[in-house]
Amino acid sequence: MVAAGLRVLVVLPMYGGSLPIGRYCARALAGLGALVEVFEAPDFYPAFGALDGLRVTPERLDHLEQSFLQVVSQAVLAKTETFEPDLVLALAQAPLTRQALKRLRRDGVPTVMWFVEDYRVFPYWEAYAPLYDIFAVIQREPLTAKLAAIGAASSLYLPLAADPQLHKPLALTPVERRKFGSDLSFMGAGYPNRRQAFRELMQFHFKIWGNDWQGETALAALLQDPTRRVTPEEAVKIFCASKINLNLHSSTEPGTLVPRGDFVNPRTFELAMCGAFQLVDRRALLPELFAPDELAAFSDMGELRDKIASFLANEDERAAFAGKARIRALREHTYAARMQTLLDYAAAVLPGWPRPRRSEPALDSLPETLRGEVAGLLDRLGLPQNAAFEDLTWALRREQGKLTSLETSLLFLDEWRKQYVKKG
C-alpha cells in the first residue's frame, strides 16, 4: 500500500466549508498508515479577522490581508522544513501563496491541491493550479481541458466523500429527536435559490439549519439558531432525526431554484453514510456515484413537492432508499478510499515518488534491552514495527502530557543524533 510510512502534511484553510474536509482527509491518511501532520491554519483566523476591524481603506485592508497571508504561508514552509513530508496536501482556500508553492517546487516537495469548490464560482484556481504537482477537482469536463490549457496537466477527478467514524446512524434520545427532528429539514447556507425555493415548502413541518440566512423574513419561523454554524456532530443528529433531508445544491443564478449542475456536494455522501433518507436535485455526475434506487432525486419544484408528500406517507420506502445508499457509501465513498486513490495517482504521475528515506527502522537502531519496550510504544502510537526512528520521535513530540523515562531517553537520543551523528 502506497500510504504506509508516508509523511503527509495536510494544510487546512483558516475557515470555510473545506475545513472539516481537511480534517477527514488527515484522519483517513493516518488510518491508511501515513504519518500525518496538520497545519492548523484556523489558529491564525482570529488575528486575520481582527484586521477587518481596523477601519482602514479597502486598498490598505487588502494589502494587510495579503501580508498576513504571506506570514502564514511562511509558517507552512517552516513546518515543511521541519517535518520533511513526502507530500503536502492543501485543501481549497489553504493559505499557500504562489511564492510558497514555487519554493516547495524548487525544494522538490510534491504538492497536491484538492479543489473542493465549483470552478465557475471560484476562479482563483487559474492562478494556482499550474503551481501544484497534482490538482484534484470535483468536476470533469470542461474543467480538465481548461487545466491542461494552463499547464496543470496532472489533474484528477476526485469526488467528495464521507467519514464513517462520524457519519453513521445514531440512536437519539427523545430530547434530541424533539430538538433536531422534523418531517422535512435542510442544513446549509442561505443561497438565493434556496431562500426562494423554500418559500414554496412552508406547508410542511420544516426546519432549516445553518448560518448565512441574514435578512430572511419569510422563512424566519423555520430557521433554527441561524446565527451560528452547525457543528459536524450536530449535523449528523439532524440527518438521523429528520424523516426527509432536503439536499438542494446552491445556485447564484437569479430565478434558478433547482440548478442543473455537475458536481455532487459533501452533504450527499454524508447523508447516505448516516443511513438518512434524502431528496437531492439531479446532478450530471450523480448517476456514476449512486444508483436510482439508492438516492431519490428531483428536477424541479413541482416534482420536489410531489415526492415530499409521497415519501412522507411511506416510511418503508424511505428506509429502503436510505439502507441501499449507506451500503454504497461505505463501500465506495469514504475519505480513506479517496485518499488511497490520490496516493495511487501520485505514485503513477510523480517520477520516483515517494523517494526512499535514508533511515533505519527504530528497533534496529536501539540496544536489544530496549527493543521490547519500544515495540510496545510503537503499537501505542499506531506506528508499524518497521517505523523509522525519525517517525517515532516525531510521533512522540506530538503527544501531550508527561513523558515517561523511555520517551525522554528516545527524544534525548534523537537530539544527540542530530547534533553529533548527522553533523559528523
C-alpha positions in Angstrom: 0.0 0.0 0.0 1.4 3.4 -1.1 0.3 5.2 2.2 2.3 3.0 4.6 5.1 5.0 6.1 4.5 8.2 4.1 4.8 11.6 5.7 1.9 13.8 4.7 1.5 17.5 5.7 -2.2 18.5 5.4 -2.6 22.3 5.1 -6.1 23.4 6.3 -7.8 26.6 5.3 -8.4 29.2 8.0 -12.2 28.8 7.8 -14.9 27.6 5.4 -16.6 24.5 4.2 -13.4 22.7 3.2 -12.0 22.9 6.7 -13.8 19.8 8.1 -13.0 18.0 4.8 -9.3 18.6 5.5 -9.7 17.0 8.9 -11.4 14.0 7.4 -8.6 13.6 5.0 -6.0 13.8 7.7 -7.8 11.1 9.7 -8.2 8.9 6.6 -4.5 9.2 5.7 -3.5 8.2 9.3 -5.8 5.3 9.1 -4.0 4.2 5.9 -0.7 4.1 7.7 0.7 7.5 6.8 2.4 9.7 9.4 0.3 12.9 9.2 1.0 16.4 10.4 -1.8 19.0 10.2 -1.0 22.7 9.7 -3.7 24.3 11.8 -4.4 27.4 9.8 -7.6 28.1 11.8 -5.4 29.1 14.8 -4.5 32.2 12.7 -8.0 33.2 11.9 -8.8 35.4 14.9 -5.9 37.6 14.1 -6.7 37.6 10.4 -10.3 38.6 11.2 -9.2 41.4 13.5 -7.7 43.2 10.5 -11.3 43.9 9.3 -11.9 45.9 12.5 -9.2 48.4 11.8 -11.4 50.7 9.8 -8.9 51.4 7.1 -9.4 51.9 3.4 -10.3 48.8 1.3 -6.9 49.1 -0.5 -5.0 49.2 2.8 -7.0 46.3 4.2 -6.3 44.2 1.1 -2.6 44.9 1.5 -2.7 44.0 5.2 -4.5 40.8 4.5 -2.1 39.8 1.7 0.8 40.5 4.0 -0.8 38.4 6.8 -1.3 35.5 4.4 2.4 35.8 3.4 3.4 35.3 7.1 1.1 32.3 7.4 2.4 30.8 4.2 6.0 31.2 5.6 4.8 29.2 8.6 3.7 26.4 6.3 7.2 26.4 4.8 8.8 26.3 8.2 6.6 23.3 9.1 7.6 21.6 5.9 11.3 22.1 6.5 10.9 20.6 10.0 8.5 17.7 9.1 10.1 16.8 5.8 6.9 15.4 4.2 6.7 13.2 1.2 3.6 15.1 0.2 1.9 18.4 1.0 -1.9 18.2 0.7 -3.7 21.5 0.6 -7.4 22.0 0.8 -9.3 24.7 -1.1 -8.6 28.2 0.4 -5.4 26.9 2.1 -3.0 29.8 3.0 -0.3 28.9 0.5 0.9 31.8 -1.7 2.3 31.5 -5.2 5.7 32.3 -3.8 5.5 29.5 -1.2 4.4 27.0 -3.9 7.3 27.9 -6.1 9.6 27.4 -3.1 8.2 24.0 -2.4 8.6 23.0 -6.1 12.2 24.3 -6.0 12.9 22.2 -2.9 11.4 19.1 -4.5 8.4 18.8 -2.2 5.4 17.4 -4.1 2.2 19.3 -3.6 -1.5 18.5 -4.1 -4.5 20.8 -4.0 -7.9 19.2 -3.5 -10.1 21.9 -5.0 -13.5 21.0 -3.5 -15.3 24.0 -5.0 -17.2 25.0 -8.1 -14.6 26.3 -10.6 -17.2 28.5 -12.2 -17.8 30.4 -8.9 -14.3 30.5 -7.5 -11.9 31.3 -10.4 -8.8 31.7 -8.3 -7.8 28.2 -9.4 -6.5 29.6 -12.7 -3.6 31.4 -10.9 -2.7 28.5 -8.6 -3.3 25.2 -10.4 -0.1 25.2 -12.5 2.0 25.6 -9.4 0.7 22.3 -7.8 2.1 19.0 -8.9 -1.4 17.5 -8.8 -4.7 19.4 -8.9 -7.6 17.3 -7.7 -11.1 18.5 -8.6 -14.8 17.6 -8.1 -15.8 18.3 -11.7 -15.0 16.8 -15.0 -15.0 18.4 -18.5 -14.6 21.2 -19.5 -12.5 21.8 -16.3 -10.0 19.1 -17.2 -9.3 20.7 -20.6 -9.1 24.1 -19.0 -6.5 22.9 -16.5 -4.4 21.3 -19.3 -4.5 24.5 -21.3 -2.9 26.5 -18.5 -0.2 23.9 -17.8 -1.8 21.8 -15.0 -1.6 18.5 -16.8 -1.8 16.3 -13.7 -5.4 16.8 -12.7 -7.5 14.2 -11.0 -11.3 13.9 -10.8 -11.8 13.1 -7.1 -15.4 13.4 -5.9 -16.2 14.2 -2.3 -17.0 11.6 0.3 -17.9 11.0 4.0 -16.2 9.8 7.2 -17.7 6.6 8.6 -16.3 7.4 12.1 -18.5 10.5 12.2 -21.2 9.9 9.6 -23.2 7.0 10.9 -26.7 6.1 12.2 -27.3 7.4 15.7 -29.7 6.3 18.4 -31.1 9.6 19.5 -32.7 10.4 22.9 -36.3 11.7 23.0 -35.0 15.1 23.8 -32.6 15.1 20.7 -35.4 13.9 18.5 -37.7 16.7 19.6 -34.9 19.3 19.0 -33.4 18.0 15.8 -36.4 16.1 14.3 -38.9 17.2 11.7 -40.8 15.9 8.7 -38.5 17.9 6.4 -35.2 19.5 7.1 -32.4 21.4 5.4 -28.9 22.0 6.7 -26.8 24.6 4.8 -26.2 28.2 3.9 -28.9 30.6 2.7 -28.1 30.9 -1.1 -30.6 32.9 -3.1 -32.2 29.8 -4.9 -32.7 28.1 -1.5 -34.4 31.1 0.0 -36.8 31.4 -2.8 -37.5 27.6 -3.2 -38.1 27.0 0.5 -40.9 29.6 0.5 -42.9 27.0 -1.6 -42.5 24.4 1.1 -43.8 26.2 4.2 -46.9 23.9 4.4 -44.7 21.1 5.6 -43.2 20.6 9.1 -39.9 22.1 8.0 -36.8 23.0 9.9 -33.9 25.0 8.3 -30.5 24.7 9.9 -27.3 26.6 9.2 -26.0 30.2 9.1 -25.8 32.8 6.4 -29.5 33.4 6.4 -29.2 37.1 7.3 -32.1 39.3 6.4 -34.5 36.4 5.7 -38.0 37.3 6.9 -40.4 35.0 5.1 -38.6 31.8 6.4 -37.8 33.3 9.9 -40.2 30.9 11.7 -38.4 27.9 10.1 -34.8 28.9 10.9 -33.1 27.1 13.8 -30.5 29.2 15.6 -29.3 30.8 12.3 -26.6 33.0 14.0 -24.1 30.2 14.3 -22.6 27.4 12.3 -23.9 23.9 12.9 -21.2 21.5 14.1 -20.5 18.3 12.2 -21.7 16.3 15.2 -25.0 18.3 15.3 -25.4 17.8 11.6 -25.4 14.0 12.0 -28.1 14.3 14.6 -30.2 16.5 12.2 -29.7 13.9 9.4 -30.7 11.0 11.6 -33.7 12.7 13.2 -35.4 14.0 10.0 -37.8 12.0 8.0 -36.7 13.7 4.8 -33.4 15.5 4.4 -33.7 18.0 1.6 -30.4 18.3 -0.3 -30.7 21.3 -2.7 -27.4 22.4 -4.3 -26.7 26.1 -4.3 -27.1 28.4 -7.2 -26.3 32.1 -7.5 -28.3 32.5 -10.8 -31.4 34.6 -10.3 -34.6 32.6 -10.8 -32.9 29.2 -10.9 -34.4 27.4 -8.0 -33.2 23.9 -8.9 -29.7 24.2 -10.6 -28.7 21.7 -13.3 -25.1 21.4 -12.1 -22.5 18.8 -12.3 -20.5 18.3 -9.0 -22.0 16.5 -6.0 -21.8 18.2 -2.7 -20.4 16.6 0.5 -23.9 16.5 2.1 -25.0 13.9 -0.4 -22.3 11.4 0.8 -22.7 12.3 4.5 -26.5 11.8 4.4 -26.0 8.5 2.6 -23.4 7.2 5.1 -25.6 8.2 8.0 -28.4 5.9 6.6 -30.6 9.0 6.4 -33.2 9.5 3.6 -32.6 12.4 1.3 -34.2 14.1 -1.7 -31.4 15.5 -3.9 -31.6 17.6 -7.0 -30.4 15.8 -10.1 -26.7 16.4 -10.9 -24.8 15.4 -14.0 -22.2 13.4 -12.0 -24.7 11.8 -9.6 -25.5 8.6 -11.7 -21.9 7.3 -11.6 -21.9 7.7 -7.8 -25.3 6.4 -6.7 -28.0 4.2 -8.4 -31.6 5.5 -8.9 -32.8 3.1 -6.1 -30.2 4.5 -3.7 -31.0 8.2 -3.9 -34.3 9.8 -4.7 -33.8 12.8 -7.0 -35.9 15.7 -8.3 -35.6 18.1 -11.3 -38.0 20.9 -10.4 -40.1 22.3 -7.6 -43.2 20.5 -8.8 -41.5 17.1 -8.6 -40.0 18.0 -5.3 -43.3 18.9 -3.7 -44.9 15.7 -5.0 -42.1 13.5 -3.8 -42.1 15.1 -0.3 -45.7 14.2 0.1 -45.3 10.7 -1.3 -42.3 9.8 0.8 -43.7 11.2 4.0 -46.5 8.7 3.6 -44.2 5.8 3.0 -41.7 5.1 5.8 -40.7 1.7 4.4 -39.7 3.2 1.0 -37.6 5.8 2.7 -35.9 3.1 4.7 -35.2 1.1 1.6 -33.5 4.0 -0.2 -31.5 5.0 2.9 -30.3 1.5 3.5 -29.0 1.0 0.0 -27.4 4.4 -0.1 -25.5 3.7 3.1 -24.2 0.4 1.7 -22.9 2.1 -1.4 -21.3 5.0 0.6 -19.5 2.6 2.9 -18.2 0.5 0.0 -17.1 3.3 -2.3 -17.3 6.8 -0.9 -15.1 7.1 2.2 -12.3 9.6 2.6 -10.0 6.6 3.0 -10.9 5.5 -0.5 -10.4 9.0 -1.9 -7.0 9.4 -0.2 -5.9 6.0 -1.5 -6.9 7.0 -5.0 -5.0 10.2 -4.6 -1.8 8.5 -3.4 -2.0 5.9 -6.1 -2.3 8.6 -8.7 0.6 10.5 -7.2 2.7 7.3 -7.4 1.7 7.0 -11.1 2.5 10.5 -12.2 5.3 11.7 -10.0 8.6 10.2 -11.1 10.4 8.3 -8.4 7.8 9.2 -5.8 7.9 8.6 -2.9 11.7 9.0 -2.6 13.3 6.4 -0.3 14.4 7.7 3.1 17.8 7.0 4.4 16.7 6.0 7.8 16.8 2.6 9.5 13.9 1.2 11.5 13.7 2.4 15.1 14.0 -1.1 16.6 17.2 -1.8 14.5 18.9 1.3 15.9 18.4 0.5 19.6 20.1 -1.8 22.1 18.5 -5.2 22.5 17.4 -4.3 26.0 15.2 -1.5 24.8 13.6 -3.2 21.8 10.7 -4.8 23.7 9.6 -1.6 25.4 9.9 0.4 22.1 7.9 -2.2 20.2 5.1 -1.6 22.7 5.5 2.1 22.3 5.2 1.8 18.5 1.9 -0.1 19.0 0.5 2.5 21.3 1.4 5.3 18.9 -0.2 3.5 16.0 3.1 3.1 14.1 4.3 -0.1 12.3 7.0 -2.1 13.8 9.4 -1.1 11.0 8.8 2.6 11.5 11.8 4.8 11.2 13.4 6.3 14.3 12.6 9.8 13.0 8.9 8.8 12.7 8.9 7.5 16.2 10.4 10.7 17.7 8.1 12.9 15.6 5.1 11.0 16.9 6.4 11.3 20.5 6.7 15.1 20.1 3.0 15.3 19.1 2.0 13.6 22.3 0.6 15.6 25.2 1.2 15.0 28.9 4.2 14.0 31.0 6.9 12.0 29.2 7.9 8.5 30.5 11.6 7.8 31.2 11.7 5.7 28.0 10.2 8.6 25.9 12.6 11.1 27.4 15.5 8.9 26.6 14.4 8.4 23.0 14.0 12.2 22.5 17.4 12.8 24.1 18.9 10.2 21.7 17.2 11.9 18.8 18.7 15.3 19.7 22.1 13.7 20.2 22.0 12.0 16.8 21.0 15.4 15.1 23.8 17.3 16.8 26.6 14.8 16.6 26.0 11.8 14.3 24.5 13.6 11.3 26.9 16.5 11.5 29.8 14.1 11.9 
